């Protein structure tokens, strides 16, 4: 799933936005200045201000590492998650790959029950 469709929310930069009067404004400023191959980060405070329906959680697969939080930036694009590898995919792209190869393009699981529609919820 392309980096242009999601934002990474990491718990490591909590101090960066806590001192600000307007964490959303600061975050949008960060979006404008972020490097091409980097994902912007936000604090827990800012994560709490975002609508929960737009936040997706990627559980950690390794002991000692934290879950990662992502915000859907293009709400009109469906997001699919593979429960086997916990990777997110664009719905149309994954559907095409699954029809061609019959498996997840990342972990290669062939179990169709591992592929679930994650966003938008309730549609």
C-alpha positions in Angstrom: 0.0 0.0 0.0 1.7 3.2 -1.1 3.1 5.7 1.4 1.0 8.5 -0.1 -2.2 7.0 1.2 -1.2 6.6 4.9 0.5 8.5 7.7 2.6 6.8 10.3 1.8 7.7 13.9 4.7 6.9 16.1 4.7 7.2 19.9 8.4 8.3 20.0 7.8 12.0 19.2 5.3 12.8 22.0 7.3 15.9 23.2 7.3 17.5 19.7 3.6 18.5 19.7 2.8 18.7 23.4 4.1 22.2 23.9 2.1 23.7 21.0 -1.1 25.6 21.3 -2.5 24.0 18.1 -1.1 20.5 17.4 -3.1 20.1 14.2 -1.6 23.3 12.7 1.9 22.1 13.7 1.3 18.7 12.1 0.0 20.2 8.9 3.2 22.4 8.8 5.2 19.2 9.2 3.3 17.7 6.3 4.4 20.6 4.1 8.1 20.2 5.0 8.5 16.4 5.3 11.2 14.8 3.1 10.1 12.7 0.1 10.8 9.2 1.5 9.8 9.9 5.1 6.4 9.6 6.8 5.3 12.4 9.2 5.0 11.5 12.9 2.6 12.8 15.5 2.1 12.7 19.2 -0.5 10.8 21.3 -2.2 14.1 21.9 -2.7 14.7 18.1 -3.7 11.1 17.6 -6.5 11.6 20.1 -7.8 14.6 18.2 -8.3 12.6 15.0 -11.5 10.7 14.2 -11.1 7.0 15.4 -12.8 5.8 12.2 -9.8 7.1 10.2 -7.1 5.5 12.3 -5.8 2.0 11.5 -3.6 0.0 13.8 -0.9 -2.3 12.6 -0.2 -4.7 15.5 3.4 -5.5 16.2 4.4 -9.0 15.1 7.6 -9.0 17.2 7.9 -9.0 21.0 9.2 -5.8 22.4 8.1 -3.6 19.5 5.1 -1.3 19.5 2.0 -1.3 17.3 2.0 1.4 14.6 -0.9 3.8 13.9 -1.9 5.0 10.4 -4.4 7.6 9.2 -6.2 7.0 6.0 -5.5 10.0 3.9 -7.8 9.1 0.9 -11.1 8.1 2.5 -12.6 7.3 -0.9 -10.1 4.5 -1.4 -10.8 1.1 0.2 -8.1 -0.4 2.4 -7.6 -4.1 2.8 -5.4 -5.8 5.5 -3.9 -9.2 5.4 -4.2 -10.7 8.9 -1.3 -13.0 8.3 1.3 -10.3 7.6 -0.6 -7.3 9.0 0.2 -5.3 5.8 -2.3 -2.8 4.4 -3.2 -2.7 0.7 -5.2 -0.6 -1.7 -8.4 -2.6 -2.2 -8.3 -2.6 -6.0 -4.6 -3.4 -6.3 -4.9 -6.3 -3.8 -8.0 -7.7 -5.5 -6.2 -7.7 -8.9 -3.1 -9.4 -7.4 -5.2 -11.9 -5.5 -7.2 -12.8 -8.7 -3.9 -13.2 -10.7 -1.9 -15.1 -8.1 -4.4 -16.4 -5.6 -2.3 -15.1 -2.6 -1.2 -12.1 -0.6 1.5 -10.3 -2.6 3.6 -9.8 0.6 3.4 -12.9 2.7 1.9 -15.2 0.0 -0.8 -16.7 2.3 -3.5 -18.4 0.2 -6.1 -18.3 3.0 -8.9 -16.0 1.8 -10.1 -15.5 5.4 -6.8 -13.7 6.2 -7.7 -10.9 3.7 -10.3 -8.5 5.2 -11.7 -5.1 4.3 -10.4 -2.6 6.8 -11.5 0.8 5.6 -14.0 2.4 5.1 -15.7 0.7 8.0 -19.4 0.0 7.8 -19.7 0.2 4.0 
